Structures are given as C-alpha cells and as structure tokens.
Amino acid sequence: MTIIQPISTRESVRKSKLYLVPTPDKEFGDEWLHPKFSPIPSPLSDLPEVNKWSENFVITVLEVWSGRRSLAQLSRNCHRSAQKQIAAQSNIDTQKCQIRRIYINQPIEGVVEVTATLRVGDRVRSLSLRLEGVDKRWICTDLNLL
C-alpha cells in the first residue's frame, strides 16, 4: 500500500528563475543565429568584476568620443549596433567631461544595467549601458546618452 502525503501549495508552485538569453546583434543576419555559433551565457563567477570593468568601459567610451582612442578598440566588447550608437553620439565636448557617479543594477544574473552621470561643462548628462555576460566576458548591447 502506497501512502500519498499532501503537498503544500508553497511546495507545488515552482519559482521560475530568470536567465539570460543573449541579445542578437541587429547588424548581422539570421545566419549568425545558428546554435553552433550563437553566444553562450556566462555565470557571474566566470565574468570579470563588474564595478571596475564598467568604470573602465565608460572611460574608454569617453576617450573614443574625445578622439584619444579608436572606435575599433571597443569591438571586442560591443555589438556593432552599440558601436554605431557610440559613433553617432560623439557630439559631446569631452574636454570638460567628468564622471560624477556610476550606478550599477543587476536585474537578472548575467545582465547589468549601468548608468553613469557625467558633468559636461555646465550640464549633467546621463550615459546608460546594458551589459550582458556571454562567452566569459561582458558585452555592451545597448548604449544611450541622454
């Protein structure tokens, strides 16, 4: 004889865990979506430390805008669509630009949203980034300067 014990409602409801589905680069066609070549999400333990990495990335973007670095130096850590956004938004005067503060938010594991407040002359502007952890590195998938 089998005894069946009742399962409490809390145990029967399984919590679904959110996980990263890497954002496809809009600049490439469907042939890059083949499972053999698609990026593999990385856990946080395999990724570089996000605080220092995001600070260095923001500094690198500002150096690209000032003309001290080439845009090609960001190619390893950016989607091509993000590189186009960086090239299109290079209209700020970075001679008088200071990073005021960097805010980091992690909505799910492997995704980081970074907001950097910048003092540009007499104005305060905001730079927002979306970083995704794929193939054991951070990739900038979206960038906006407000």
SEVEX-251666 format. One record per residue (C-alpha): residue number from 1; x, y, z. Coordinates in steps of 0.5 Angstrom, whole numbers, always signed. Each point is the difference from the previous one (the first is absolute). Example, Ala and Ser with C-alpha at 12.3 -4.5 7.8 and 13.67 -1.06 7.14 Angstrom:
// SEVEX-251666
<node k="1" u="+25" v="-9" w="+16"/>
<node k="2" u="+2" v="+7" w="-2"/>
***
This chain:
// SEVEX-251666
<node k="1" u="+0" v="+0" w="+0"/>
<node k="2" u="+3" v="+7" w="-2"/>
<node k="3" u="-1" v="+6" w="+4"/>
<node k="4" u="-1" v="+6" w="-3"/>
<node k="5" u="+1" v="+6" w="+4"/>
<node k="6" u="-3" v="+7" w="-2"/>
<node k="7" u="+5" v="+5" w="-3"/>
<node k="8" u="-1" v="+7" w="+3"/>
<node k="9" u="-2" v="+6" w="-5"/>
<node k="10" u="+7" v="+3" w="+1"/>
<node k="11" u="+4" v="-6" w="-2"/>
<node k="12" u="-4" v="-1" w="-6"/>
<node k="13" u="+1" v="+6" w="-3"/>
<node k="14" u="+7" v="+0" w="-3"/>
<node k="15" u="+3" v="+7" w="-1"/>
<node k="16" u="+3" v="+1" w="-7"/>
<node k="17" u="+7" v="+3" w="+0"/>
<node k="18" u="+1" v="+6" w="-5"/>
<node k="19" u="+6" v="-2" w="-4"/>
<node k="20" u="+4" v="+4" w="-6"/>
<node k="21" u="-2" v="-1" w="-7"/>
<node k="22" u="+6" v="+4" w="-4"/>
<node k="23" u="-3" v="+5" w="-4"/>
<node k="24" u="+2" v="-1" w="-7"/>
<node k="25" u="+4" v="+6" w="-4"/>
<node k="26" u="-5" v="+3" w="-4"/>
<node k="27" u="+5" v="+2" w="-5"/>
<node k="28" u="+1" v="-8" w="-2"/>
<node k="29" u="-5" v="-4" w="-4"/>
<node k="30" u="-3" v="-6" w="+2"/>
<node k="31" u="+6" v="-5" w="-2"/>
<node k="32" u="+3" v="+2" w="+7"/>
<node k="33" u="-6" v="-2" w="+4"/>
<node k="34" u="+3" v="-8" w="-1"/>
<node k="35" u="+0" v="-3" w="+6"/>
<node k="36" u="+7" v="-2" w="-1"/>
<node k="37" u="+3" v="+7" w="-1"/>
<node k="38" u="-5" v="+3" w="+5"/>
<node k="39" u="+3" v="+4" w="+6"/>
<node k="40" u="+0" v="-5" w="+7"/>
<node k="41" u="-3" v="+4" w="+6"/>
<node k="42" u="+5" v="+0" w="+6"/>
<node k="43" u="-1" v="+0" w="+7"/>
<node k="44" u="+3" v="+5" w="+4"/>
<node k="45" u="+5" v="-4" w="+3"/>
<node k="46" u="+3" v="+0" w="-7"/>
<node k="47" u="+0" v="+7" w="-1"/>
<node k="48" u="+4" v="+6" w="+1"/>
<node k="49" u="-1" v="+4" w="+7"/>
<node k="50" u="-6" v="+5" w="-3"/>
<node k="51" u="+2" v="+6" w="+4"/>
<node k="52" u="+7" v="+1" w="-2"/>
<node k="53" u="-2" v="-3" w="-7"/>
<node k="54" u="-6" v="+5" w="-1"/>
<node k="55" u="+4" v="+6" w="+2"/>
<node k="56" u="+6" v="-1" w="-5"/>
<node k="57" u="-5" v="-1" w="-5"/>
<node k="58" u="-3" v="+6" w="+1"/>
<node k="59" u="+6" v="+4" w="+0"/>
<node k="60" u="+2" v="-4" w="-7"/>
<node k="61" u="-6" v="+3" w="-3"/>
<node k="62" u="+1" v="+7" w="+2"/>
<node k="63" u="+7" v="-1" w="-3"/>
<node k="64" u="-3" v="-2" w="-6"/>
<node k="65" u="-4" v="+6" w="+0"/>
<node k="66" u="+6" v="+4" w="+1"/>
<node k="67" u="+4" v="-3" w="-5"/>
<node k="68" u="+5" v="-3" w="+4"/>
<node k="69" u="-2" v="-7" w="-2"/>
<node k="70" u="-2" v="-3" w="-6"/>
<node k="71" u="-7" v="-3" w="+0"/>
<node k="72" u="+2" v="-7" w="-2"/>
<node k="73" u="+3" v="-1" w="+7"/>
<node k="74" u="-7" v="-1" w="+2"/>
<node k="75" u="-1" v="-5" w="-5"/>
<node k="76" u="+1" v="-6" w="+5"/>
<node k="77" u="-4" v="+3" w="+5"/>
<node k="78" u="-6" v="+3" w="-4"/>
<node k="79" u="-5" v="-3" w="-5"/>
<node k="80" u="+0" v="+4" w="-7"/>
<node k="81" u="-6" v="+4" w="+2"/>
<node k="82" u="+3" v="+2" w="+6"/>
<node k="83" u="+6" v="+3" w="-4"/>
<node k="84" u="-5" v="+3" w="-4"/>
<node k="85" u="-3" v="+4" w="+6"/>
<node k="86" u="+7" v="+2" w="+2"/>
<node k="87" u="+2" v="+3" w="-6"/>
<node k="88" u="-7" v="+3" w="-1"/>
<node k="89" u="+0" v="+3" w="+7"/>
<node k="90" u="+7" v="+3" w="-1"/>
<node k="91" u="-2" v="+7" w="+1"/>
<node k="92" u="+2" v="+2" w="+7"/>
<node k="93" u="+5" v="+4" w="+2"/>
<node k="94" u="+5" v="-5" w="+4"/>
<node k="95" u="+5" v="+5" w="+1"/>
<node k="96" u="-4" v="+3" w="+6"/>
<node k="97" u="-3" v="-7" w="+2"/>
<node k="98" u="+0" v="-3" w="+7"/>
<node k="99" u="-3" v="-7" w="+2"/>
<node k="100" u="-5" v="+2" w="+6"/>
<node k="101" u="-2" v="-7" w="+2"/>
<node k="102" u="-1" v="-7" w="-2"/>
<node k="103" u="-7" v="-3" w="+2"/>
<node k="104" u="+0" v="-8" w="-2"/>
<node k="105" u="-6" v="-4" w="+0"/>
<node k="106" u="-1" v="-8" w="-1"/>
<node k="107" u="-7" v="-2" w="-2"/>
<node k="108" u="+2" v="-7" w="-1"/>
<node k="109" u="+6" v="-4" w="+0"/>
<node k="110" u="+5" v="+2" w="-6"/>
<node k="111" u="-3" v="+6" w="-1"/>
<node k="112" u="+2" v="+7" w="+2"/>
<node k="113" u="-3" v="+7" w="-1"/>
<node k="114" u="+5" v="+6" w="+1"/>
<node k="115" u="-2" v="+7" w="+1"/>
<node k="116" u="+6" v="+5" w="+0"/>
<node k="117" u="-2" v="+7" w="+2"/>
<node k="118" u="+5" v="+5" w="-4"/>
<node k="119" u="+2" v="+7" w="+1"/>
<node k="120" u="+1" v="+3" w="-7"/>
<node k="121" u="+1" v="+7" w="+1"/>
<node k="122" u="-6" v="+4" w="+4"/>
<node k="123" u="-4" v="-6" w="-2"/>
<node k="124" u="-1" v="-7" w="+4"/>
<node k="125" u="-2" v="-6" w="-5"/>
<node k="126" u="-1" v="-7" w="+1"/>
<node k="127" u="+3" v="-6" w="-4"/>
<node k="128" u="-4" v="-6" w="+0"/>
<node k="129" u="+3" v="-7" w="-2"/>
<node k="130" u="-2" v="-7" w="+0"/>
<node k="131" u="+5" v="-5" w="+1"/>
<node k="132" u="-1" v="-8" w="-1"/>
<node k="133" u="+5" v="-5" w="+2"/>
<node k="134" u="+1" v="-5" w="-5"/>
<node k="135" u="+6" v="-4" w="-2"/>
<node k="136" u="+3" v="+1" w="+6"/>
<node k="137" u="+0" v="+8" w="-1"/>
<node k="138" u="-4" v="+6" w="+1"/>
<node k="139" u="-3" v="+2" w="-7"/>
<node k="140" u="-4" v="+7" w="-1"/>
<node k="141" u="-6" v="-1" w="-3"/>
<node k="142" u="-3" v="+7" w="+0"/>
<node k="143" u="+2" v="+7" w="+2"/>
<node k="144" u="-3" v="+7" w="+0"/>
<node k="145" u="+2" v="+7" w="+2"/>
<node k="146" u="-6" v="+4" w="+3"/>
***
